[in-house]
Amino acid sequence: MAKSRKEAESEVRSWGFNHVFTWTDSPNAHYPPHKHSGTTTHLILNGSIIFTYPNDPDATKETIGPGARWDVDAKKVHEVWVGKEGCTYVIGE
């Protein structure tokens, strides 16, 4: 059974993230290469995202879906595409 939003947000807080919120992207949304000042995590509730680290010499795209956790190191450049069904995920910063 899928986690509720409240359960998922509590889980992300338990990983040590103080700023936690749930975000929903529309189908096929795209985030061009960018970075954040601090480490971030993403816990996928439904839908999927595809991500890559475009500055890596062997950059590949990886798709993740419900239940997956994706951590991004501080200042790590990443690019994201949202799947055709959209995506809802909990973000921890």
C-alpha distances in whole Angstrom, upper triangle without the diagonal:
4,7,9,13,14,12,12,16,17,15,18,20,20,21,24,24,26,26,22,21,18,20,20,22,23,23,26,27,29,30,33,34,33,33,32,34,31,28,25,22,19,15,14,11,12,15,17,20,23,25,29,31,34,37,36,39,36,33,31,28,24,21,18,14,11,10,14,17,20,23,26,30,32,34,33,33,30,30,27,26,23,21,23,19,20,17,16,16,17,20,22,26
4,7,9,12,10,9,13,14,13,15,18,18,19,22,21,23,22,19,17,15,16,16,19,20,20,23,23,25,26,29,30,30,29,29,31,28,25,22,18,16,12,10,7,9,12,14,17,20,23,26,28,31,34,33,36,34,31,28,25,22,19,15,12,8,8,12,14,17,20,23,27,29,31,30,30,27,26,23,23,20,19,20,17,17,14,12,12,13,17,19,23
4,6,8,6,6,9,10,10,12,14,15,16,19,18,20,19,15,15,13,15,15,18,21,21,24,24,25,26,29,30,29,28,27,29,26,23,20,17,14,10,10,7,10,14,16,18,21,23,26,28,31,34,33,36,34,31,29,26,23,20,16,13,10,8,12,13,17,19,22,25,27,30,28,29,27,26,23,23,20,20,22,19,18,15,12,11,11,15,16,20
4,5,5,6,9,10,11,12,14,15,17,19,18,19,18,14,13,11,14,14,18,20,21,24,23,26,26,29,30,29,28,27,29,26,24,20,17,15,12,11,8,11,15,17,19,23,24,28,30,33,35,35,38,36,33,31,28,25,22,19,16,12,11,15,15,18,20,23,26,28,30,29,30,27,27,24,24,21,21,22,19,18,15,12,11,11,14,16,20
4,6,5,6,9,10,11,12,14,16,17,16,16,15,11,9,7,10,12,15,18,20,22,21,23,23,27,28,26,25,24,25,23,21,18,15,13,10,10,8,11,14,16,18,21,22,26,28,31,33,33,36,35,32,30,27,24,21,18,15,12,12,14,15,17,19,21,24,25,27,27,27,25,25,22,22,19,20,21,18,16,13,10,9,8,11,13,17
4,5,5,6,9,10,11,12,15,16,15,15,14,11,10,9,13,15,18,21,23,26,25,26,26,29,30,28,27,25,26,23,22,19,16,15,12,13,11,14,18,20,21,24,25,28,30,33,35,35,38,37,34,33,30,27,24,21,19,15,14,17,16,19,20,22,25,26,28,28,29,27,27,25,25,23,23,25,22,20,17,13,12,10,13,13,17
4,6,5,6,9,10,11,13,15,14,15,15,12,12,11,15,17,20,23,24,27,26,27,27,30,30,29,27,25,27,24,21,18,16,14,11,12,11,14,18,19,21,24,25,28,29,33,34,34,37,36,33,31,29,26,23,20,17,14,12,15,14,17,19,22,24,25,28,28,29,27,27,25,25,23,24,26,23,21,17,14,12,10,13,14,17
4,5,5,6,9,10,11,13,12,14,13,10,10,9,12,14,17,20,22,24,23,24,23,26,27,25,24,22,23,21,18,15,12,10,7,9,8,12,15,16,17,20,21,24,26,29,31,30,34,32,29,28,25,22,20,16,14,11,9,11,11,14,15,18,21,22,25,24,25,23,24,21,22,20,20,23,20,18,14,11,9,7,10,11,14
4,5,5,6,9,10,11,10,10,10,6,7,7,11,14,17,20,22,24,23,24,23,26,26,24,22,20,21,18,17,14,11,10,9,11,10,14,17,18,19,22,22,24,26,29,30,30,34,33,30,29,26,24,22,18,17,14,13,14,12,14,15,18,20,21,23,23,25,23,23,21,22,20,22,24,22,19,16,12,9,6,8,8,12
4,5,5,6,9,10,10,10,11,9,10,11,15,18,21,24,26,28,26,27,26,29,29,27,25,22,23,20,18,15,13,13,11,14,13,17,20,21,22,24,24,27,28,31,33,32,36,35,32,31,29,26,24,21,19,16,14,16,14,16,17,19,21,22,25,25,27,26,26,25,26,24,25,28,25,23,19,16,13,10,11,10,13
4,5,5,7,9,10,12,12,10,12,12,15,18,21,24,26,27,26,26,25,28,28,26,24,22,22,19,16,14,11,11,9,12,12,16,19,19,20,22,22,25,26,29,31,30,33,32,30,28,26,23,22,18,17,14,12,13,11,14,14,17,19,21,24,24,25,24,25,23,24,23,24,27,24,22,18,15,12,10,11,10,13
4,5,5,7,6,9,9,7,9,10,13,16,19,22,24,25,23,24,22,25,24,22,20,18,19,15,13,10,8,8,8,11,12,16,18,18,18,20,20,22,23,26,27,27,31,30,27,26,24,21,20,17,16,14,12,12,10,11,11,14,16,17,20,20,22,21,22,20,22,21,22,25,23,21,17,14,11,7,8,6,9
4,5,5,5,6,8,7,10,12,15,19,21,25,27,28,26,26,24,27,26,24,21,19,19,15,13,12,10,12,11,15,15,19,22,22,21,24,23,25,25,29,30,29,33,32,30,29,27,25,24,21,20,18,16,16,13,15,14,16,17,18,21,22,24,23,24,23,25,24,26,29,27,24,20,17,14,10,10,7,9
4,5,7,9,11,10,13,15,18,21,24,28,29,30,29,29,27,29,29,26,24,21,21,17,15,14,12,13,12,16,17,20,23,23,23,25,24,26,26,30,31,30,34,33,31,30,28,26,25,21,21,19,16,16,13,15,14,17,18,19,23,23,25,25,26,25,27,26,28,31,29,26,22,19,16,13,13,10,12
4,6,9,11,11,14,15,18,21,23,27,28,29,27,27,25,27,26,23,21,18,18,15,12,11,9,11,11,15,16,20,22,22,21,23,22,23,23,27,27,27,30,29,27,27,25,23,22,19,19,18,15,14,11,12,11,14,14,16,20,20,22,21,23,23,25,24,26,29,28,25,21,19,15,12,11,9,10
4,6,9,10,14,16,19,22,24,28,30,30,28,28,25,27,26,23,20,17,16,13,11,11,10,13,14,17,19,23,25,24,23,25,23,24,24,27,28,27,31,30,28,28,27,25,25,22,22,21,18,17,14,15,12,14,14,15,19,19,22,22,24,24,26,26,28,31,30,27,23,21,17,14,12,9,9
4,6,7,10,13,15,19,21,25,27,28,25,25,22,24,23,20,17,14,14,11,9,8,8,11,12,16,17,21,23,22,21,23,21,23,22,26,26,26,30,30,27,27,26,24,23,21,21,20,18,17,13,13,11,13,13,13,17,18,20,20,22,21,24,23,26,29,27,24,21,18,15,11,9,5,6
4,6,10,13,16,20,22,26,28,29,26,26,24,26,25,22,19,15,15,12,11,11,11,13,15,18,19,23,25,24,23,25,24,25,25,28,28,29,33,33,30,30,29,27,26,24,24,22,20,20,17,17,15,16,16,15,18,20,22,22,24,23,26,25,28,31,29,26,22,19,16,12,10,7,7
4,7,11,13,16,19,22,25,26,23,23,21,23,22,19,17,14,14,11,11,10,11,12,14,17,18,21,22,22,21,23,22,24,24,26,27,28,32,32,29,29,27,25,25,22,22,21,20,19,16,16,15,15,16,15,17,19,21,20,22,21,23,22,25,28,26,23,20,17,14,10,8,6,5
4,7,10,14,16,20,22,24,21,22,20,22,22,20,18,15,16,13,12,10,9,10,11,13,14,17,19,19,19,21,20,23,23,26,27,28,32,31,28,28,26,24,22,20,19,18,16,16,14,14,14,15,16,16,19,20,21,20,21,19,21,20,22,25,23,20,17,13,11,7,6,4,6
4,7,10,13,17,19,21,19,19,18,21,22,19,18,16,17,15,15,12,11,10,10,12,12,15,17,17,17,20,20,23,23,26,28,29,32,32,28,28,25,23,22,19,18,16,16,16,15,15,15,16,18,18,20,21,21,20,20,18,19,18,20,22,20,17,14,11,8,6,5,7,9
4,7,10,14,16,18,16,18,17,20,21,20,19,17,19,18,17,13,12,9,9,10,9,11,13,14,15,18,18,21,23,25,28,28,32,31,28,26,23,21,19,17,15,14,14,15,14,14,15,17,19,20,22,22,22,20,19,17,17,15,17,19,17,14,11,7,6,4,6,9,12
4,7,10,13,15,13,14,14,17,19,17,18,16,19,18,17,13,12,10,10,10,10,11,12,13,13,16,16,20,21,23,26,27,30,29,26,25,21,20,18,16,14,14,15,15,14,14,16,16,19,20,21,20,20,18,17,14,14,12,14,16,14,11,8,6,6,6,7,11,13
4,7,10,12,10,13,13,17,19,19,19,19,22,21,20,16,15,12,12,10,10,9,10,11,11,15,16,19,22,23,26,27,31,29,26,24,21,19,17,15,13,13,15,15,16,16,18,18,22,22,23,22,21,18,17,13,13,10,12,13,11,7,6,4,6,9,10,14,16
4,7,8,6,9,10,14,17,17,18,18,22,21,20,17,16,13,14,11,12,11,9,10,10,13,14,17,20,21,24,25,28,27,24,22,19,18,15,14,13,14,17,16,17,16,18,18,21,22,22,21,20,17,14,11,10,7,9,10,9,6,5,6,9,11,12,16,18
4,6,6,9,12,15,18,19,21,21,25,25,24,20,19,16,17,14,14,12,10,11,11,14,16,19,22,23,26,27,30,29,25,23,20,19,16,16,15,16,19,19,20,19,21,21,25,25,25,24,22,19,16,13,10,7,9,8,8,5,7,9,12,15,16,20,21
4,6,9,12,15,18,20,22,23,27,27,25,22,21,17,18,15,15,12,9,10,10,12,15,18,21,22,25,26,29,27,24,21,18,17,14,15,14,15,19,18,20,19,22,22,26,27,26,25,22,19,16,12,9,6,6,5,5,4,7,10,13,17,18,22,24
4,6,10,13,16,18,20,22,26,26,25,22,21,18,18,16,17,14,11,10,9,10,13,15,18,19,22,24,26,24,21,19,15,15,13,14,14,17,20,19,20,19,21,21,24,25,25,23,20,17,13,10,6,5,5,5,8,7,9,13,15,18,19,22,24
4,7,10,13,15,17,19,22,23,22,19,19,16,17,15,17,15,12,11,9,11,12,15,17,17,21,22,25,24,20,19,16,16,14,15,15,17,20,19,19,18,20,19,22,23,22,20,18,15,11,8,6,5,8,9,10,8,9,12,14,17,17,20,21
4,6,10,11,14,16,20,21,20,18,18,16,18,16,18,17,14,12,10,10,10,12,14,14,17,19,22,21,17,16,13,14,14,15,16,19,21,19,19,17,18,17,20,20,19,17,14,11,8,6,5,6,9,11,13,11,12,14,15,17,17,20,20
4,7,8,11,13,16,17,17,15,16,14,17,16,19,18,16,14,11,10,9,11,12,12,15,17,20,20,16,16,14,15,15,16,17,20,21,19,18,15,16,14,17,17,15,14,11,9,6,5,6,9,12,14,16,13,13,15,15,17,15,17,17
4,6,10,13,16,18,18,17,18,17,20,19,22,22,19,17,13,12,10,10,11,10,12,15,18,18,15,15,14,15,16,18,20,23,24,21,20,17,17,15,17,17,15,13,10,8,5,7,8,12,15,17,19,17,17,18,18,20,18,20,19
4,7,11,14,16,16,15,17,17,20,20,23,23,21,18,14,13,10,9,8,7,9,12,15,16,12,14,13,15,16,18,21,23,24,21,20,16,16,13,14,14,11,10,6,5,4,8,11,14,17,20,22,19,19,20,19,20,18,19,18
4,7,10,12,13,13,15,15,19,20,23,23,22,19,16,15,12,11,10,10,11,13,17,18,15,16,15,17,18,19,21,23,24,21,19,16,14,11,12,11,9,8,5,6,7,9,13,15,19,22,23,20,19,20,18,19,16,17,15
4,7,9,10,10,13,14,18,19,23,24,23,20,17,16,13,12,10,11,11,14,17,18,16,17,17,18,19,19,22,23,23,20,18,14,12,9,9,7,5,6,5,6,9,11,15,17,21,24,25,22,20,20,18,18,14,15,12
4,6,7,8,11,13,17,19,22,23,23,21,18,18,15,15,13,15,15,17,20,21,19,20,19,20,21,20,22,23,23,20,17,14,12,9,8,6,5,7,8,9,12,13,17,19,22,25,26,22,20,20,17,16,12,12,9
4,7,9,13,16,19,22,24,26,26,24,21,21,18,18,16,18,17,18,22,24,21,23,23,23,24,23,25,26,25,23,19,17,13,11,9,5,5,9,11,13,15,17,21,22,26,29,29,26,23,23,20,18,14,13,10
4,6,10,13,17,20,22,25,25,23,21,21,18,18,16,19,18,19,23,24,22,23,22,22,23,22,23,24,23,20,17,14,11,9,7,4,7,9,12,13,16,17,21,22,25,29,29,25,22,21,18,16,12,10,7
4,7,10,14,17,20,22,23,21,18,19,16,16,15,18,17,18,21,22,20,21,20,19,20,19,20,21,19,17,13,11,7,6,5,4,8,9,12,12,15,16,19,20,23,27,27,24,21,19,16,14,11,8,6
4,7,10,13,16,19,19,17,15,16,14,15,14,17,18,18,22,22,20,20,18,17,18,16,17,18,16,14,11,8,6,5,7,7,10,10,12,11,14,14,17,17,20,24,23,20,17,16,12,10,7,6,5
4,7,10,13,16,16,15,13,15,13,15,15,18,20,19,23,22,20,19,17,15,15,13,14,14,13,10,7,6,4,6,9,10,13,12,14,13,14,14,16,16,18,22,21,18,15,13,10,8,6,5,7
4,6,9,12,13,11,10,12,12,14,15,19,20,20,24,23,20,19,16,14,13,10,11,11,10,8,6,5,6,8,12,14,16,14,15,13,14,12,14,13,15,18,17,15,11,10,6,6,5,7,9
4,6,9,11,11,11,13,14,17,18,22,24,23,26,25,22,20,18,15,13,10,9,8,6,6,5,7,9,12,15,17,19,18,19,16,17,14,16,14,15,18,17,14,11,9,5,5,7,9,12
4,6,7,7,8,12,13,16,19,22,24,24,27,25,22,20,17,14,11,8,6,5,5,6,7,8,11,14,18,20,22,20,20,17,16,13,14,11,12,15,13,11,7,6,4,7,9,12,15
4,7,9,11,14,16,20,22,25,28,28,30,29,25,23,20,17,14,11,8,5,6,8,10,12,15,18,21,23,25,23,23,20,20,16,16,13,13,15,12,11,8,6,5,7,11,14,17
4,7,10,13,16,19,22,25,28,28,30,28,25,23,19,16,13,10,7,5,8,10,12,14,17,19,23,25,26,25,24,21,19,16,14,11,10,12,9,8,6,5,7,10,13,17,20
4,7,11,14,17,21,23,26,26,28,26,23,20,16,14,10,9,6,6,10,11,13,14,17,19,23,25,26,24,23,19,17,13,12,8,7,8,6,6,4,6,9,12,15,18,21
4,7,10,14,17,19,22,22,25,22,19,16,13,10,7,6,4,7,10,9,11,12,15,16,20,22,23,21,20,16,14,10,9,6,5,8,8,7,5,8,9,13,14,17,20
4,6,10,13,15,19,19,21,19,16,14,10,8,6,6,7,10,12,10,11,10,13,14,17,20,20,17,16,12,10,7,6,4,5,9,10,8,7,9,10,13,13,16,18
4,7,11,12,16,16,18,16,12,10,6,5,4,6,9,13,14,12,13,11,13,13,17,19,19,16,14,11,8,6,5,6,7,11,12,11,11,13,13,16,16,18,20
4,7,9,12,12,15,13,10,8,5,6,7,8,11,15,16,13,12,9,11,10,14,16,15,12,11,7,6,4,6,9,11,14,16,14,13,15,14,16,15,17,18
4,6,9,9,11,10,6,6,5,7,9,11,15,18,19,15,15,11,12,11,13,15,14,11,9,6,5,7,9,12,14,17,19,18,17,19,17,19,17,19,19
4,6,6,9,9,6,7,8,10,13,14,18,21,21,18,16,12,12,10,11,13,11,8,6,4,6,9,12,15,17,21,23,21,19,21,19,20,18,19,19
4,6,8,9,6,8,9,12,15,17,21,24,24,21,20,16,16,13,14,15,13,10,7,6,7,10,13,16,19,22,24,22,21,23,22,23,21,22,22
4,6,9,7,10,12,15,18,20,24,27,27,23,22,18,17,14,14,14,12,9,7,8,10,13,16,20,22,25,27,26,25,26,25,25,23,23,22
4,5,5,9,11,13,17,19,23,26,26,22,20,17,16,14,13,15,13,10,9,10,12,15,17,21,23,26,28,26,25,27,25,26,23,24,23
4,6,9,13,15,19,21,25,28,28,25,23,20,19,17,17,19,17,14,13,13,15,17,20,23,25,28,30,29,28,30,28,29,27,27,27
4,6,10,12,16,19,23,26,26,22,22,19,19,17,17,20,18,15,14,13,14,17,18,22,23,26,28,27,26,28,27,28,26,27,27
4,7,10,13,16,20,23,24,20,19,16,16,15,16,18,16,13,11,10,11,13,15,18,19,22,25,23,23,25,23,25,23,24,24
4,7,10,13,17,20,21,18,18,15,16,15,17,19,19,15,13,11,11,12,13,16,16,20,22,21,20,23,22,24,23,24,24
4,7,10,14,17,18,15,16,13,15,14,17,19,19,15,13,10,9,9,10,12,13,16,18,17,17,19,19,21,20,22,23
4,7,10,14,15,12,12,10,13,13,16,19,19,16,15,12,11,10,10,12,12,15,17,16,15,17,16,18,18,20,21
4,7,11,12,10,11,10,14,15,18,21,21,18,17,13,12,10,9,9,9,12,13,13,12,14,14,17,17,19,21
4,7,9,6,8,8,12,14,17,20,21,18,18,15,14,11,11,10,10,13,13,12,10,12,11,14,15,17,19
4,6,6,9,10,14,16,20,23,24,21,21,17,16,13,12,10,9,12,11,11,9,10,10,12,14,17,20
4,6,9,11,15,18,21,24,25,23,23,20,19,16,15,13,12,14,12,12,9,9,9,11,14,16,20
4,7,10,13,16,20,22,25,23,23,20,20,18,18,16,15,18,16,15,12,11,9,11,13,15,18
4,7,10,13,17,20,22,19,20,17,17,15,16,14,14,18,16,15,12,12,10,11,12,14,17
4,7,10,13,16,18,16,18,15,16,14,16,15,16,20,19,17,13,13,10,9,10,11,13
4,7,10,13,15,13,14,12,13,12,14,14,16,19,19,17,14,13,10,10,10,10,12
4,7,10,12,10,12,11,13,13,16,16,19,22,22,20,16,16,13,12,10,9,10
4,7,8,7,9,8,11,12,15,16,19,23,23,20,18,17,14,14,11,10,10
4,6,5,9,10,13,15,18,20,23,26,27,24,21,21,18,17,13,12,11
4,6,9,11,14,16,20,21,25,28,28,25,23,22,19,18,14,12,10
4,6,9,13,15,19,21,25,28,29,26,24,23,21,20,16,15,13
4,6,10,13,17,19,22,26,27,24,22,22,20,19,16,16,14
4,7,10,14,17,20,23,25,22,21,21,20,20,17,17,16
4,7,10,13,16,20,21,19,17,18,17,17,15,16,15
4,7,10,13,16,18,16,15,17,16,18,16,17,17
4,7,10,13,15,12,11,14,13,15,14,16,17
4,7,9,11,10,10,13,13,16,16,19,20
4,7,8,6,6,10,11,14,15,18,20
4,5,5,7,11,13,16,17,21,23
4,6,9,12,15,19,20,24,26
4,7,10,13,17,19,22,25
4,7,10,14,16,19,22
4,6,10,12,16,18
4,7,10,13,16
4,6,10,13
4,7,10
4,7
4
